[in-house]
């Protein structure tokens, strides 16, 4: 009988506690996040699965695991690298490391870069490892004449290209200068990028949207292309149900109307910025991928700026 009374009282106490907890309101913190993405352009040195990029000063969401050379490009999508994506990282002075990724603990514990960067909320940043791990040079990649494995880290500051326009650029992750063209059909658009130095990013150029562009890449001063042209990231225009698109309003959305399907950045979507990354071939005999697709230089694509969202004030 005593046990029954005690259990009953316990049940009442639990019920009261549960009711009290249900009435509590716990505010959710709005986190001051920046966006950070990591690109692996090292053609000769990696763990069995590539590299890991992670912040080590806080437990939070930003971590890029098992990033293989060229960031896992997909031939089905015209060379778009599925692992090149911005992830949220809390602002401030942030400490991060780049590790080799492997099932062997001694290799997985190898730190290839350890540094601190300053992040500002609502801004995007690119981290790229490039150059050669086995280089005899002592000069880091990105420095004149150097191709030793190195890290580059920069803020992506892309201005709005304007109505009906997009911005394009090229990143040269190889160890030789390149000439590059953005092409519509067979016609190069201007301006083009001439003699883009090794391990650098070109300036953005502004061109018309609503069309597909391909990139032609050559070694600087050479008359033949390094590889077959592929279509840059085209994106998807925002759509509104029941509204017909027009030449001046591809989405069909009225002013202040929320899109049923929001835009995906690309060359057909005004306000976007798109980059073609020229990667070198993987070094034969290294742990970088050795399949036929990696036996020659190639290009992959990523977006750098999203178009403005088409929606009402509450989105």
C-alpha positions as a LaTeX table, in Angstrom:
\begin{tabular}{lrrr}
\hline
Residue & $x$ (\AA) & $y$ (\AA) & $z$ (\AA) \\
\hline
Unk1 & 0.00 & 0.00 & 0.00 \\
Unk2 & 2.84 & 2.36 & 0.82 \\
Unk3 & 4.42 & 1.68 & $-2.55$ \\
Unk4 & 1.15 & 2.49 & $-4.36$ \\
Unk5 & 0.87 & 5.85 & $-2.56$ \\
Unk6 & 4.46 & 6.77 & $-3.34$ \\
Unk7 & 4.05 & 5.87 & $-7.01$ \\
Unk8 & 0.85 & 7.89 & $-7.22$ \\
Unk9 & 2.50 & 10.94 & $-5.74$ \\
Unk10 & 5.40 & 10.52 & $-8.15$ \\
Unk11 & 2.97 & 10.43 & $-11.07$ \\
Unk12 & 1.28 & 13.64 & $-9.91$ \\
Unk13 & 4.63 & 15.38 & $-9.52$ \\
Unk14 & 5.68 & 14.30 & $-13.00$ \\
Unk15 & 2.41 & 15.60 & $-14.46$ \\
Unk16 & 2.81 & 18.97 & $-12.79$ \\
Unk17 & 6.42 & 19.19 & $-13.94$ \\
Unk18 & 5.44 & 18.32 & $-17.52$ \\
Unk19 & 2.71 & 20.97 & $-17.57$ \\
Unk20 & 5.07 & 23.58 & $-16.21$ \\
Unk21 & 7.72 & 22.76 & $-18.82$ \\
Unk22 & 5.18 & 23.06 & $-21.63$ \\
Unk23 & 4.41 & 26.63 & $-20.59$ \\
Unk24 & 8.03 & 27.76 & $-20.71$ \\
Unk25 & 9.22 & 29.82 & $-23.68$ \\
Unk26 & 12.88 & 29.42 & $-24.65$ \\
Unk27 & 14.10 & 32.05 & $-27.17$ \\
Unk28 & 16.18 & 30.79 & $-30.10$ \\
Unk29 & 19.49 & 32.53 & $-30.68$ \\
Unk30 & 20.03 & 34.06 & $-34.11$ \\
Unk31 & 23.57 & 32.98 & $-34.90$ \\
Unk32 & 25.95 & 35.44 & $-36.62$ \\
Unk33 & 27.06 & 33.16 & $-39.45$ \\
Unk34 & 29.34 & 33.66 & $-42.43$ \\
Unk35 & 29.60 & 31.14 & $-45.29$ \\
Unk36 & 32.82 & 29.17 & $-45.92$ \\
Unk37 & 33.58 & 26.66 & $-48.68$ \\
Unk38 & 36.65 & 24.47 & $-49.20$ \\
Unk39 & 38.17 & 23.42 & $-52.55$ \\
Unk40 & 40.78 & 20.66 & $-52.90$ \\
Unk41 & 42.96 & 21.40 & $-55.94$ \\
Unk42 & 46.07 & 19.45 & $-54.84$ \\
Unk43 & 46.84 & 16.91 & $-57.59$ \\
Unk44 & 49.42 & 14.72 & $-55.87$ \\
Unk45 & 49.05 & 14.54 & $-52.09$ \\
Unk46 & 46.12 & 13.40 & $-49.98$ \\
Unk47 & 44.80 & 10.78 & $-47.63$ \\
Unk48 & 42.94 & 7.84 & $-49.10$ \\
Unk49 & 39.76 & 9.96 & $-49.19$ \\
Unk50 & 41.19 & 13.44 & $-49.75$ \\
Unk51 & 41.27 & 16.19 & $-47.12$ \\
Unk52 & 39.23 & 17.40 & $-44.15$ \\
Unk53 & 38.69 & 21.08 & $-43.41$ \\
Unk54 & 37.37 & 21.89 & $-39.95$ \\
Unk55 & 37.23 & 24.65 & $-37.37$ \\
Unk56 & 38.80 & 23.45 & $-34.13$ \\
Unk57 & 38.02 & 26.33 & $-31.78$ \\
Unk58 & 34.26 & 25.70 & $-31.44$ \\
Unk59 & 31.84 & 22.85 & $-31.86$ \\
Unk60 & 29.63 & 24.09 & $-34.69$ \\
Unk61 & 28.35 & 23.14 & $-38.11$ \\
Unk62 & 31.18 & 24.08 & $-40.44$ \\
Unk63 & 33.20 & 21.04 & $-41.50$ \\
Unk64 & 34.08 & 19.76 & $-44.95$ \\
Unk65 & 34.91 & 16.04 & $-44.70$ \\
Unk66 & 36.44 & 13.72 & $-47.27$ \\
Unk67 & 36.94 & 16.37 & $-49.93$ \\
Unk68 & 38.60 & 14.54 & $-52.79$ \\
Unk69 & 40.75 & 16.19 & $-55.46$ \\
Unk70 & 38.47 & 18.36 & $-57.64$ \\
Unk71 & 35.65 & 18.07 & $-55.04$ \\
Unk72 & 33.83 & 15.15 & $-56.64$ \\
Unk73 & 32.79 & 16.61 & $-60.03$ \\
Unk74 & 29.77 & 15.04 & $-61.72$ \\
Unk75 & 29.94 & 14.41 & $-65.46$ \\
Unk76 & 26.13 & 14.08 & $-65.48$ \\
Unk77 & 25.83 & 17.77 & $-64.56$ \\
Unk78 & 28.52 & 19.07 & $-66.89$ \\
Unk79 & 31.33 & 19.08 & $-64.35$ \\
Unk80 & 29.58 & 20.74 & $-61.42$ \\
Unk81 & 31.40 & 19.78 & $-58.21$ \\
Unk82 & 28.86 & 18.60 & $-55.67$ \\
Unk83 & 31.17 & 19.17 & $-52.68$ \\
Unk84 & 31.80 & 22.87 & $-53.37$ \\
Unk85 & 29.26 & 24.52 & $-51.11$ \\
Unk86 & 29.11 & 27.26 & $-48.51$ \\
Unk87 & 28.56 & 26.13 & $-44.93$ \\
Unk88 & 27.69 & 28.32 & $-41.98$ \\
Unk89 & 30.54 & 29.40 & $-39.70$ \\
Unk90 & 30.24 & 31.68 & $-36.69$ \\
Unk91 & 31.85 & 35.09 & $-37.20$ \\
Unk92 & 35.00 & 36.31 & $-35.47$ \\
Unk93 & 38.63 & 35.16 & $-35.33$ \\
Unk94 & 38.35 & 31.45 & $-36.17$ \\
Unk95 & 40.98 & 28.73 & $-35.84$ \\
Unk96 & 40.87 & 25.92 & $-38.42$ \\
Unk97 & 43.01 & 23.05 & $-39.65$ \\
Unk98 & 43.22 & 21.03 & $-42.84$ \\
Unk99 & 43.91 & 17.30 & $-42.29$ \\
Unk100 & 44.57 & 14.37 & $-44.57$ \\
Unk101 & 41.56 & 12.04 & $-44.61$ \\
Unk102 & 42.39 & 8.37 & $-44.16$ \\
Unk103 & 41.41 & 5.26 & $-42.20$ \\
Unk104 & 45.02 & 5.00 & $-40.93$ \\
Unk105 & 45.16 & 7.09 & $-37.77$ \\
Unk106 & 48.72 & 8.33 & $-38.23$ \\
Unk107 & 47.83 & 9.70 & $-41.68$ \\
Unk108 & 44.45 & 11.10 & $-40.61$ \\
Unk109 & 46.20 & 13.03 & $-37.82$ \\
Unk110 & 48.48 & 14.78 & $-40.34$ \\
Unk111 & 47.82 & 18.54 & $-40.38$ \\
Unk112 & 48.69 & 20.17 & $-43.71$ \\
Unk113 & 47.54 & 23.64 & $-42.69$ \\
Unk114 & 46.85 & 25.31 & $-39.32$ \\
Unk115 & 45.83 & 28.96 & $-39.25$ \\
Unk116 & 43.34 & 31.59 & $-38.06$ \\
Unk117 & 41.05 & 33.76 & $-40.19$ \\
Unk118 & 38.59 & 36.56 & $-39.43$ \\
Unk119 & 35.00 & 36.02 & $-40.55$ \\
Unk120 & 32.18 & 38.57 & $-40.79$ \\
Unk121 & 28.55 & 37.49 & $-40.61$ \\
Unk122 & 26.57 & 37.37 & $-43.87$ \\
Unk123 & 29.77 & 37.32 & $-45.94$ \\
Unk124 & 31.09 & 34.39 & $-47.98$ \\
Unk125 & 34.65 & 33.05 & $-48.10$ \\
Unk126 & 36.59 & 30.58 & $-50.24$ \\
Unk127 & 39.39 & 28.36 & $-48.90$ \\
Unk128 & 41.39 & 26.48 & $-51.54$ \\
Unk129 & 44.35 & 24.13 & $-51.17$ \\
Unk130 & 46.44 & 24.05 & $-54.35$ \\
Unk131 & 49.96 & 23.42 & $-55.55$ \\
Unk132 & 51.95 & 20.19 & $-55.25$ \\
Unk133 & 52.67 & 18.38 & $-52.01$ \\
Unk134 & 55.69 & 16.69 & $-53.58$ \\
Unk135 & 57.09 & 19.87 & $-55.12$ \\
Unk136 & 60.84 & 20.45 & $-54.87$ \\
Unk137 & 60.10 & 24.17 & $-54.77$ \\
Unk138 & 60.14 & 25.93 & $-51.43$ \\
Unk139 & 57.95 & 28.75 & $-52.78$ \\
Unk140 & 54.23 & 28.40 & $-51.99$ \\
Unk141 & 51.66 & 28.22 & $-54.78$ \\
Unk142 & 50.24 & 31.65 & $-55.50$ \\
Unk143 & 53.67 & 33.27 & $-55.16$ \\
Unk144 & 55.55 & 34.10 & $-58.37$ \\
Unk145 & 57.42 & 31.04 & $-59.56$ \\
Unk146 & 56.19 & 28.78 & $-56.75$ \\
Unk147 & 54.11 & 25.60 & $-56.82$ \\
Unk148 & 54.58 & 24.19 & $-53.31$ \\
Unk149 & 51.25 & 23.13 & $-51.74$ \\
Unk150 & 49.64 & 26.14 & $-50.07$ \\
Unk151 & 46.32 & 27.49 & $-48.81$ \\
Unk152 & 44.58 & 30.55 & $-50.25$ \\
Unk153 & 41.69 & 32.15 & $-48.36$ \\
Unk154 & 39.68 & 35.14 & $-49.57$ \\
Unk155 & 36.36 & 36.91 & $-49.14$ \\
Unk156 & 33.97 & 36.63 & $-52.08$ \\
Unk157 & 32.91 & 40.21 & $-52.88$ \\
Unk158 & 30.67 & 40.02 & $-55.94$ \\
Unk159 & 28.68 & 43.10 & $-56.88$ \\
Unk160 & 25.16 & 42.85 & $-58.31$ \\
Unk161 & 25.73 & 42.60 & $-62.09$ \\
Unk162 & 22.46 & 44.46 & $-62.77$ \\
Unk163 & 19.13 & 43.65 & $-64.47$ \\
Unk164 & 19.40 & 40.98 & $-67.13$ \\
Unk165 & 23.10 & 40.44 & $-66.37$ \\
Unk166 & 25.37 & 37.86 & $-64.74$ \\
Unk167 & 29.03 & 37.84 & $-63.68$ \\
Unk168 & 31.58 & 35.25 & $-64.86$ \\
Unk169 & 35.20 & 34.53 & $-63.94$ \\
Unk170 & 37.80 & 31.76 & $-64.01$ \\
Unk171 & 40.10 & 30.35 & $-61.30$ \\
Unk172 & 43.38 & 28.90 & $-62.54$ \\
Unk173 & 44.40 & 26.10 & $-60.14$ \\
Unk174 & 47.13 & 24.81 & $-62.49$ \\
Unk175 & 50.85 & 25.65 & $-62.48$ \\
Unk176 & 50.85 & 27.35 & $-65.92$ \\
Unk177 & 49.22 & 30.53 & $-67.21$ \\
Unk178 & 46.00 & 30.08 & $-69.21$ \\
Unk179 & 43.88 & 31.99 & $-71.71$ \\
Unk180 & 40.12 & 31.63 & $-71.26$ \\
Unk181 & 36.96 & 32.58 & $-73.15$ \\
Unk182 & 33.28 & 32.48 & $-72.26$ \\
Unk183 & 31.44 & 31.35 & $-75.40$ \\
Unk184 & 27.82 & 31.45 & $-76.60$ \\
Unk185 & 27.48 & 28.74 & $-79.21$ \\
Unk186 & 30.74 & 29.24 & $-81.11$ \\
Unk187 & 31.04 & 32.99 & $-80.52$ \\
Unk188 & 33.39 & 34.21 & $-77.74$ \\
Unk189 & 32.03 & 37.08 & $-75.68$ \\
Unk190 & 34.17 & 39.98 & $-74.58$ \\
Unk191 & 36.08 & 40.74 & $-72.54$ \\
Unk192 & 38.06 & 37.50 & $-72.27$ \\
Unk193 & 40.68 & 36.45 & $-69.74$ \\
Unk194 & 44.22 & 36.51 & $-71.14$ \\
Unk195 & 47.25 & 34.99 & $-69.43$ \\
Unk196 & 45.57 & 34.23 & $-66.09$ \\
Unk197 & 48.53 & 33.48 & $-63.84$ \\
Unk198 & 48.92 & 30.11 & $-62.08$ \\
Unk199 & 47.09 & 29.81 & $-58.77$ \\
Unk200 & 45.02 & 32.99 & $-59.19$ \\
Unk201 & 41.43 & 34.05 & $-59.79$ \\
Unk202 & 40.56 & 36.39 & $-62.65$ \\
Unk203 & 38.34 & 39.43 & $-62.32$ \\
Unk204 & 34.62 & 39.01 & $-62.94$ \\
Unk205 & 33.17 & 40.15 & $-66.27$ \\
Unk206 & 29.51 & 41.11 & $-66.73$ \\
Unk207 & 27.57 & 39.56 & $-69.62$ \\
Unk208 & 23.93 & 38.96 & $-70.57$ \\
Unk209 & 21.93 & 36.31 & $-68.70$ \\
Unk210 & 19.19 & 34.00 & $-70.05$ \\
Unk211 & 21.59 & 31.95 & $-72.13$ \\
Unk212 & 24.04 & 29.04 & $-71.81$ \\
Unk213 & 27.77 & 29.70 & $-71.77$ \\
Unk214 & 30.68 & 27.35 & $-72.31$ \\
Unk215 & 34.31 & 27.98 & $-71.37$ \\
Unk216 & 37.24 & 27.44 & $-73.72$ \\
Unk217 & 40.60 & 27.05 & $-71.94$ \\
Unk218 & 44.09 & 27.06 & $-73.46$ \\
Unk219 & 47.62 & 27.31 & $-72.18$ \\
Unk220 & 48.59 & 30.96 & $-72.58$ \\
Unk221 & 49.64 & 31.72 & $-76.14$ \\
Unk222 & 48.75 & 28.23 & $-77.44$ \\
Unk223 & 46.19 & 27.77 & $-80.24$ \\
Unk224 & 44.49 & 24.57 & $-79.09$ \\
Unk225 & 42.07 & 23.95 & $-76.25$ \\
Unk226 & 43.24 & 22.01 & $-73.18$ \\
Unk227 & 39.99 & 19.99 & $-73.10$ \\
Unk228 & 36.54 & 19.86 & $-74.66$ \\
Unk229 & 34.26 & 22.75 & $-73.75$ \\
Unk230 & 31.48 & 22.09 & $-71.27$ \\
Unk231 & 28.41 & 24.11 & $-70.37$ \\
Unk232 & 28.72 & 26.32 & $-67.32$ \\
Unk233 & 26.25 & 26.10 & $-64.45$ \\
Unk234 & 22.94 & 27.26 & $-65.99$ \\
Unk235 & 20.76 & 27.45 & $-62.87$ \\
Unk236 & 16.95 & 27.53 & $-62.65$ \\
Unk237 & 14.81 & 30.64 & $-62.99$ \\
Unk238 & 12.30 & 31.28 & $-60.18$ \\
Unk239 & 8.70 & 30.46 & $-61.11$ \\
Unk240 & 5.27 & 31.62 & $-59.95$ \\
Unk241 & 2.22 & 29.44 & $-60.56$ \\
Unk242 & $-0.37$ & 30.90 & $-62.92$ \\
Unk243 & 1.94 & 33.64 & $-64.23$ \\
Unk244 & 3.33 & 33.39 & $-67.74$ \\
Unk245 & 7.04 & 34.25 & $-68.15$ \\
Unk246 & 8.04 & 36.98 & $-70.57$ \\
Unk247 & 11.32 & 38.05 & $-72.17$ \\
Unk248 & 11.74 & 40.83 & $-69.60$ \\
Unk249 & 10.36 & 38.80 & $-66.68$ \\
Unk250 & 11.52 & 35.16 & $-67.07$ \\
Unk251 & 10.04 & 34.09 & $-63.72$ \\
Unk252 & 6.59 & 35.53 & $-64.39$ \\
Unk253 & 6.44 & 36.68 & $-60.75$ \\
Unk254 & 4.62 & 39.91 & $-60.00$ \\
Unk255 & 6.16 & 42.57 & $-57.76$ \\
Unk256 & 6.14 & 41.35 & $-54.15$ \\
Unk257 & 4.86 & 37.89 & $-55.10$ \\
Unk258 & 6.44 & 34.85 & $-53.45$ \\
Unk259 & 7.97 & 32.40 & $-55.94$ \\
Unk260 & 6.64 & 28.83 & $-55.89$ \\
Unk261 & 10.15 & 27.65 & $-56.78$ \\
Unk262 & 13.00 & 30.00 & $-55.87$ \\
Unk263 & 15.87 & 30.57 & $-58.27$ \\
Unk264 & 18.99 & 28.39 & $-58.38$ \\
Unk265 & 22.04 & 30.49 & $-59.39$ \\
Unk266 & 23.43 & 30.06 & $-62.89$ \\
Unk267 & 24.08 & 31.73 & $-66.23$ \\
Unk268 & 20.38 & 31.80 & $-67.14$ \\
Unk269 & 19.43 & 33.56 & $-63.90$ \\
Unk270 & 20.00 & 37.32 & $-63.74$ \\
Unk271 & 21.92 & 38.46 & $-60.66$ \\
Unk272 & 24.04 & 35.29 & $-60.47$ \\
Unk273 & 27.82 & 34.98 & $-60.50$ \\
Unk274 & 29.46 & 31.77 & $-61.80$ \\
Unk275 & 33.08 & 30.59 & $-61.73$ \\
Unk276 & 34.87 & 28.00 & $-63.84$ \\
Unk277 & 37.72 & 26.34 & $-61.92$ \\
Unk278 & 40.50 & 24.93 & $-64.11$ \\
Unk279 & 42.03 & 21.93 & $-62.33$ \\
Unk280 & 45.31 & 20.21 & $-63.29$ \\
Unk281 & 45.57 & 16.50 & $-64.05$ \\
Unk282 & 46.31 & 14.25 & $-61.10$ \\
Unk283 & 49.94 & 13.26 & $-60.70$ \\
Unk284 & 50.54 & 9.68 & $-61.82$ \\
Unk285 & 51.40 & 7.34 & $-58.96$ \\
Unk286 & 50.07 & 9.67 & $-56.27$ \\
Unk287 & 47.06 & 9.05 & $-54.01$ \\
Unk288 & 44.98 & 11.52 & $-55.99$ \\
Unk289 & 42.34 & 9.79 & $-58.19$ \\
Unk290 & 43.91 & 8.01 & $-61.16$ \\
Unk291 & 40.85 & 7.21 & $-63.29$ \\
Unk292 & 40.83 & 8.30 & $-66.94$ \\
Unk293 & 38.83 & 11.44 & $-66.12$ \\
Unk294 & 41.75 & 12.68 & $-63.98$ \\
Unk295 & 44.48 & 12.05 & $-66.58$ \\
Unk296 & 44.03 & 15.50 & $-68.15$ \\
Unk297 & 43.23 & 19.01 & $-66.95$ \\
Unk298 & 39.54 & 19.83 & $-66.70$ \\
Unk299 & 37.07 & 22.48 & $-65.59$ \\
Unk300 & 34.37 & 22.48 & $-62.94$ \\
Unk301 & 31.77 & 25.11 & $-62.07$ \\
Unk302 & 30.36 & 26.73 & $-58.94$ \\
Unk303 & 28.19 & 29.74 & $-58.12$ \\
Unk304 & 29.52 & 32.77 & $-56.24$ \\
Unk305 & 26.42 & 34.93 & $-55.92$ \\
Unk306 & 22.73 & 34.12 & $-55.60$ \\
Unk307 & 20.13 & 36.31 & $-57.31$ \\
Unk308 & 17.82 & 38.29 & $-55.05$ \\
Unk309 & 14.94 & 36.20 & $-53.73$ \\
Unk310 & 11.55 & 36.76 & $-55.32$ \\
Unk311 & 9.12 & 36.87 & $-52.42$ \\
Unk312 & 6.95 & 38.93 & $-50.13$ \\
Unk313 & 8.34 & 40.77 & $-47.06$ \\
Unk314 & 7.81 & 37.71 & $-44.85$ \\
Unk315 & 10.16 & 35.27 & $-46.55$ \\
\hline
\end{tabular}
